Amino acid sequence: FFSSPMAENGTSSMEAVIFDLDGTILDTETVLKQVVVQMLAQYGKAEGWDADSYAGWGKRAAEACQDLVDQLELPVTADEFHAQCQPLLHESFKTARIMPGIQRLVEHLKAQNVPLAIVSSSSRSSYELKQGDCPAKRSIFQKVECVVCAEDVVEGKPSP
């Protein structure tokens, strides 16, 4: 099913693979969209708002919350909105599913001795939370050699 480009000496010509976390390894975007819509409904702003067309997905949480507060004229600060979302996200992220094919891909790449990394706009604490207690998730994350999270870089996407 998978084939890796091979160098002339028969080893993989792939030097490393860098994954994003949200929407690539884990289906956290579905969870996040549900929580944001639920929170917007509390302010009467969910109706007519299209989560799928929102351009803020993938940004750091603080930036995305500021965008939502500004665009939808929410009667709270970005920090307050973020704090209100946290309890719902805390529970929901733990149950985020592994994206189809990722476990098999990661196992294949590791069998080819390809180093793996994750680069995410999620905070380190959110990254840890998203791993949950699921053995299948833990198996994937244990194979990753390098993780870069939001607080590890000066600027978020698209800069790094």
C-alpha positions in Angstrom: 0.0 0.0 0.0 2.7 2.5 0.9 5.9 2.9 -0.9 8.7 5.2 0.0 11.0 6.7 -2.5 14.3 4.9 -2.3 17.8 6.2 -2.6 20.4 4.4 -4.8 21.7 2.6 -1.7 18.3 1.1 -1.0 17.5 3.3 2.0 14.6 5.7 2.2 15.3 9.0 0.5 12.9 10.7 2.9 14.8 12.6 5.5 11.8 13.2 7.9 8.1 13.8 8.0 6.5 16.7 9.7 2.8 16.5 10.6 0.3 19.1 11.8 -1.7 17.8 14.7 -5.2 19.2 14.4 -7.1 17.8 11.3 -4.1 15.7 10.3 -3.3 13.3 13.1 -6.4 13.9 15.2 -9.9 15.0 14.2 -10.0 17.9 16.7 -11.4 20.4 14.2 -14.8 18.7 14.4 -14.8 19.0 18.2 -13.5 22.6 18.1 -16.2 23.7 15.6 -18.9 22.1 17.8 -17.7 23.9 20.9 -17.4 27.2 19.2 -20.9 27.0 17.7 -22.2 26.0 21.2 -20.5 29.0 22.7 -21.7 31.4 20.0 -25.2 30.2 20.5 -25.0 31.5 24.1 -24.6 35.0 22.6 -27.2 34.5 19.8 -24.4 34.5 17.1 -24.4 30.9 16.0 -27.3 31.1 13.5 -26.0 32.0 10.1 -22.4 31.6 11.1 -20.6 29.1 8.9 -17.9 27.2 10.9 -16.5 25.6 7.7 -15.8 28.9 6.1 -14.2 30.6 9.1 -10.6 31.5 8.2 -9.3 31.4 11.8 -9.0 27.6 12.2 -5.3 26.7 12.7 -4.4 30.0 14.4 -3.3 30.2 18.0 -6.2 30.1 20.4 -5.8 33.7 21.5 -5.7 35.0 17.9 -8.7 32.9 16.9 -10.7 34.1 19.9 -9.8 37.7 19.2 -11.0 37.2 15.5 -14.3 35.7 16.7 -14.9 38.4 19.3 -14.1 41.2 16.7 -15.9 39.7 13.7 -19.1 38.7 15.6 -19.0 41.7 18.0 -19.3 39.4 21.0 -20.0 41.2 24.4 -16.9 39.6 26.0 -13.1 39.9 25.6 -11.1 37.4 23.7 -9.6 36.1 27.0 -13.1 35.7 28.5 -14.4 33.8 25.4 -11.3 31.6 25.5 -11.8 30.9 29.2 -15.5 30.0 28.6 -14.6 27.5 25.9 -11.9 25.7 27.9 -14.0 23.4 30.1 -15.9 22.1 27.0 -12.7 21.7 25.0 -10.9 20.1 27.9 -13.4 17.2 27.9 -14.0 17.1 24.1 -10.3 17.0 23.1 -9.6 13.9 25.1 -12.0 12.0 22.9 -10.8 13.3 19.5 -10.5 10.5 17.0 -7.4 9.5 15.1 -7.7 10.6 11.5 -8.3 7.7 9.1 -5.0 6.1 7.9 -2.7 8.0 10.2 -1.9 5.0 12.5 -0.9 2.9 9.5 1.1 5.7 7.9 3.0 6.4 11.1 3.8 2.7 11.6 5.0 2.4 8.0 7.2 5.5 8.3 8.7 4.2 11.5 9.4 0.8 9.9 11.3 2.8 7.3 13.3 4.6 10.0 11.9 8.0 8.9 12.0 10.5 11.8 8.7 12.0 12.7 7.8 15.5 14.0 4.6 17.3 14.9 4.3 21.1 14.5 1.2 22.6 16.0 -0.4 25.9 16.8 -1.8 24.2 19.9 -0.3 25.0 23.2 1.8 22.4 24.8 -0.8 21.7 27.5 -3.5 21.3 24.8 -1.2 19.0 22.8 -0.8 16.8 26.0 -4.5 16.9 26.6 -5.4 15.8 23.1 -3.4 12.6 23.5 -5.9 11.4 26.1 -5.7 8.0 27.6 -6.3 6.1 24.3 -3.5 3.4 23.8 -3.8 3.9 20.0 -3.1 7.6 20.3 -0.3 7.1 22.7 1.2 4.6 20.3 1.3 7.3 17.6 2.7 10.0 19.8 5.4 7.8 21.2 6.8 7.4 17.7 7.3 11.2 17.3 10.8 12.5 18.0 10.2 16.2 17.9 7.2 18.3 18.9 6.9 22.1 18.3 3.9 23.9 19.9 2.6 27.4 19.9 4.8 28.7 22.7 7.9 27.3 21.1 7.8 29.9 18.2 7.6 33.6 18.1 4.9 33.9 15.4 2.1 31.4 14.6 0.9 30.3 11.2 1.7 31.0 8.5 5.1 32.3 9.7 6.9 29.2 11.0 
